[in-house]
Amino acid sequence: LELDELISLSQKADALQGALLVPQMWGAELLPMDAFLPYLTEAKLPIGAAFSAMLFRHGLADVALQVWNDNPYEPGEDSWYSELHWSFGAECALEIGVTELGAELYGRLLPLRGQAIIAGTGPAHGPADAYLACAAAAAGERALAGAHADEALRLCTEWNVPQAVRWLSDLRERHGF
């Protein structure tokens, strides 16, 4: 049997596609665009920010911005998916320069500091402090962003997640926090 035949969740496509995309979020070679862009219209979750973040991480800023603009970001209500959604929104706010969104998402992410970002049964996506750094930097609070980034790097070392260290170090270098 195929794996998708065994799953009966309403968000089955999200679970399967999300699992396939996680390695690409953290440095694996990017699949061809036609392999994952249809998922943007099939998903039951707001995944535009996640796709944009993945594309930014691969240096495809023009495509990331197009995906961002084609899939308007709304922070939405608190749910099982919101901390991941807010985190990718904060990363994109930094990359694009959306000051107000960075400030709003900082407030939503602040209660999560010191914790790993995770949604449902998916994998962790690094410390909340890394995304707090993104949100603070997007909001223009560079010193605060630097303090959160320092804490995030400490947690990444403690938790042994070198891919998150590489990602956050790149953001810090490019955005000056």
Residue pairs with C-beta under 8 A, 6 or more apart in sequence:
3 16
4 12
4 16
7 15
7 16
9 15
10 44
11 44
11 45
13 39
13 42
13 43
13 44
14 43
14 44
14 45
14 47
15 121
17 36
17 39
17 42
17 43
18 47
18 122
19 122
20 31
20 36
21 36
21 39
21 50
21 54
22 122
22 123
24 30
24 31
24 54
24 58
25 50
25 53
25 54
25 57
25 125
26 163
26 164
26 167
27 57
27 163
27 166
27 167
30 54
30 58
30 60
33 63
36 51
39 47
40 47
40 48
40 51
40 67
40 70
40 71
45 81
45 85
46 71
46 73
46 74
46 76
46 85
47 71
48 67
48 68
48 70
48 71
48 72
48 73
49 68
49 71
49 73
49 85
49 88
49 89
49 91
49 92
50 84
50 85
50 88
51 64
51 67
51 71
52 64
52 65
52 67
52 68
52 71
52 88
52 92
52 95
53 64
53 88
53 91
53 92
53 95
54 64
55 61
55 63
55 64
55 67
56 64
56 91
56 92
56 95
57 167
61 95
64 92
64 95
65 96
68 92
68 96
73 89
73 92
73 101
75 82
75 85
75 86
75 89
75 101
75 104
75 105
75 108
76 82
76 85
80 119
80 120
81 119
81 120
82 108
82 119
83 109
83 112
83 117
83 118
83 119
83 128
84 117
84 118
84 119
84 122
84 125
85 119
86 105
86 108
86 109
86 131
87 109
87 117
87 125
87 128
87 131
87 134
89 101
89 105
90 101
90 102
90 105
90 106
90 109
90 131
90 132
90 134
90 135
90 138
91 131
91 134
91 171
92 98
93 99
93 101
93 102
93 105
93 134
93 135
93 138
94 102
94 134
94 135
94 137
94 138
94 171
94 175
97 138
98 138
99 138
99 139
99 140
101 138
102 134
102 135
102 136
102 137
102 138
102 139
102 140
103 135
103 138
103 139
105 131
105 135
105 138
106 132
106 135
106 136
106 139
106 141
109 128
109 131
109 132
109 135
110 132
112 128
112 132
113 128
113 129
113 132
113 148
113 151
114 127
114 128
114 129
114 151
114 155
115 127
115 128
116 124
116 125
116 126
116 127
116 128
116 159
117 124
117 125
117 126
117 127
117 128
117 130
117 131
118 124
118 125
124 161
125 164
126 152
126 156
126 161
126 164
126 167
126 168
127 151
127 152
127 155
127 156
127 159
127 164
129 148
129 149
129 151
129 152
129 155
130 148
130 149
130 152
130 156
130 164
130 167
130 168
132 145
132 148
132 152
133 145
133 146
133 148
133 149
133 152
133 168
133 171
133 172
133 177
134 145
134 171
136 142
136 144
136 145
136 148
136 177
137 145
137 171
137 175
137 176
137 177
142 176
142 177
145 177
146 172
146 177
149 168
149 171
149 172
149 177
152 164
152 168
153 165
153 168
153 169
156 162
156 164
156 165
156 168
157 165
171 177
